[in-house]
């Protein structure tokens, strides 16, 4: 059963109305037109800040909005035309690099009350600004795998190599800049039989190194698991 959650943050419209109603008429204080233009610029910048999507933080095993501390509950769908095995393929159809397709899909995602997308693989050499901004405007966050282009930790023959490290860090470099990047997935293979018993150690190494890499780069902390 899906858990429904409504944020108590002001909507962009409500915030705009609140700021406008608190604005002081310039004439009553004898302000000059230049001062009025300065106030207008400050107001516009404030509205841009209000409209930006709130980053999600982690406390224990739960997600919370960074600004007001209220809990964030994931209502998510998988968003990848190639499906869950996209990260094992040599050629990736990047769902976050196609602005028109993202714009087309948003109304349907909103009908489902989606607030999170699970993306299995992206091309870190492409620009994802258009899609990520569109999703941010719709209040949608993205959780994505670091694997791709046949670079992943194989569950039956696990390894943690320099090629994998380079692939994983390239995705982090590309995606950490967006406030609606909710999390990175460094290991999602199942360890449930005799042939995959050694897998967990390699996945833990990948998670450890990616957390350390983000800290060394001074990036915003993004949940990684």
C-alpha positions in Angstrom: 0.0 0.0 0.0 1.3 3.4 -0.9 1.8 5.9 1.9 0.5 9.3 0.9 2.2 12.5 2.2 1.5 16.2 1.7 4.3 18.6 2.4 3.5 21.6 4.5 5.8 23.8 2.5 4.3 26.9 0.9 3.5 26.5 -2.8 5.3 29.0 -5.2 2.0 30.9 -5.6 1.4 31.2 -1.8 5.0 32.3 -1.2 4.7 34.9 -3.9 1.5 36.2 -2.4 3.0 36.3 1.0 6.0 38.2 -0.1 4.0 40.7 -2.1 1.6 41.4 0.7 4.5 42.2 3.0 6.1 44.6 0.5 6.1 48.2 1.8 4.7 50.9 -0.6 7.6 52.9 -1.8 5.8 56.3 -2.0 5.0 56.2 1.7 8.7 56.3 2.5 9.7 58.6 -0.2 11.8 56.0 -2.0 13.4 56.7 -5.3 12.7 54.7 -8.5 16.2 53.3 -8.3 15.6 52.1 -4.8 12.3 50.6 -6.0 14.1 48.7 -8.8 16.5 47.4 -6.2 13.7 46.1 -4.0 12.1 44.5 -7.0 15.3 42.7 -7.8 15.6 41.4 -4.2 12.0 40.2 -4.4 12.6 38.4 -7.7 15.6 36.6 -6.2 13.6 35.7 -3.2 10.9 34.1 -5.3 13.5 32.1 -7.2 14.8 30.7 -4.0 11.3 29.9 -2.8 10.5 28.1 -6.1 13.6 25.9 -5.9 13.0 22.3 -4.9 13.9 21.4 -1.3 16.9 18.9 -1.0 16.2 15.7 0.9 18.3 14.8 3.9 18.7 11.5 5.8 18.3 10.9 9.6 18.7 7.3 10.5 16.8 5.3 8.0 14.3 8.1 7.0 14.2 10.9 4.5 13.4 14.5 5.5 12.9 17.8 3.8 16.0 19.9 4.5 14.2 23.2 5.1 11.4 22.4 7.4 12.4 18.9 8.7 9.1 17.2 7.8 9.4 13.6 6.7 9.5 12.7 3.0 7.8 9.5 1.9 8.8 8.0 -1.5 6.0 7.4 -4.0 8.1 6.1 -6.9 8.1 4.5 -10.3 10.9 3.0 -12.4 11.7 5.3 -15.3 13.8 3.6 -18.0 12.7 2.5 -21.4 15.2 -0.4 -21.3 14.1 -1.6 -18.0 16.0 -2.7 -14.9 18.9 -4.3 -16.9 19.8 -1.0 -18.6 23.0 -0.8 -16.5 24.3 -4.0 -18.0 23.9 -2.9 -21.6 26.6 -1.3 -23.8 24.3 1.3 -25.3 22.1 3.3 -22.9 18.9 5.2 -23.8 19.3 8.0 -21.3 15.8 8.9 -19.9 17.1 12.1 -18.3 18.7 13.6 -21.4 15.5 13.9 -23.5 13.7 17.1 -22.5 10.6 16.7 -24.7 10.0 13.1 -23.5 10.4 14.2 -19.9 7.9 17.0 -20.4 5.5 14.6 -22.1 5.7 12.1 -19.2 5.3 14.6 -16.3 1.5 14.9 -16.4 1.1 11.1 -16.3 3.5 10.9 -13.4 1.6 13.6 -11.6 -1.6 11.7 -12.1 0.0 8.8 -10.2 1.1 11.3 -7.5 4.7 10.3 -8.2 7.4 12.1 -6.2 10.4 9.9 -7.0 11.8 8.2 -10.1 14.1 5.2 -10.1 16.5 5.5 -13.1 18.7 2.5 -13.8 21.4 4.0 -16.0 22.3 7.3 -17.6 25.1 8.6 -19.9 27.2 10.9 -17.7 28.7 12.7 -20.7 25.2 14.2 -21.5 23.6 17.3 -20.0 20.6 16.5 -17.8 19.7 20.0 -16.8 16.4 20.3 -18.8 14.8 17.1 -17.5 16.0 17.6 -14.0 14.7 21.1 -13.9 11.3 20.0 -15.3 11.1 17.3 -12.7 12.1 19.7 -10.0 9.3 22.1 -11.1 6.9 19.2 -10.7 8.2 18.3 -7.3 9.8 15.0 -8.5 13.1 13.6 -7.2 15.4 11.1 -8.9 17.2 8.1 -7.4 19.6 6.5 -9.9 22.1 3.7 -10.2 25.8 4.4 -10.8 26.3 1.3 -13.1 26.1 1.5 -16.9 27.8 0.8 -20.2 28.4 -2.9 -19.1 30.2 -1.6 -16.0 28.5 -3.0 -13.0 29.4 -5.4 -10.1 28.6 -8.8 -11.4 26.8 -10.9 -8.7 28.5 -14.2 -9.7 32.0 -12.8 -10.4 32.1 -9.6 -8.3 35.0 -7.2 -8.5 35.6 -3.5 -7.6 37.9 -2.1 -10.3 39.3 1.2 -11.4 37.0 1.2 -14.4 34.0 0.8 -12.2 35.3 3.5 -9.9 35.6 5.9 -12.9 32.1 5.1 -14.1 30.5 5.5 -10.7 32.3 8.8 -9.9 31.5 10.2 -13.4 27.7 9.7 -12.7 28.1 11.4 -9.3 30.0 14.3 -10.9 27.2 14.8 -13.4 24.2 14.4 -11.1 25.2 15.7 -7.6 24.6 19.3 -8.7 20.8 18.9 -8.8 18.8 19.4 -5.6 16.3 16.8 -6.7 18.9 14.1 -6.9 17.6 12.0 -4.0 20.1 9.1 -3.9 22.8 7.0 -5.7 22.6 3.2 -5.8 26.1 1.7 -5.9 25.0 -1.9 -5.4 21.7 -3.5 -6.2 22.6 -7.1 -7.0 21.1 -9.9 -4.9 23.3 -12.1 -2.8 21.0 -15.0 -2.2 22.8 -18.2 -3.2 26.2 -19.9 -3.0 27.5 -18.3 -6.1 26.9 -14.8 -4.9 28.0 -15.0 -1.2 31.1 -12.8 -1.8 29.1 -10.0 -3.5 28.3 -8.0 -0.4 31.9 -7.2 0.3 32.5 -5.6 -3.1 29.3 -3.6 -2.9 30.2 -2.3 0.5 33.6 -1.2 -0.8 31.9 0.6 -3.7 29.5 2.4 -1.3 32.4 3.3 1.0 34.5 4.8 -1.8 31.6 6.8 -3.3 30.8 8.4 0.1 34.4 9.2 0.6 34.7 10.6 -3.0 31.7 13.0 -2.4 33.2 14.2 0.9 36.6 14.8 -0.8 35.0 16.7 -3.6 33.0 18.9 -1.2 29.7 17.8 -2.8 26.4 18.0 -1.1 25.8 14.8 0.7 23.5 12.5 -1.4 22.3 9.2 0.1 24.3 6.3 -1.3 23.7 2.7 -0.9 
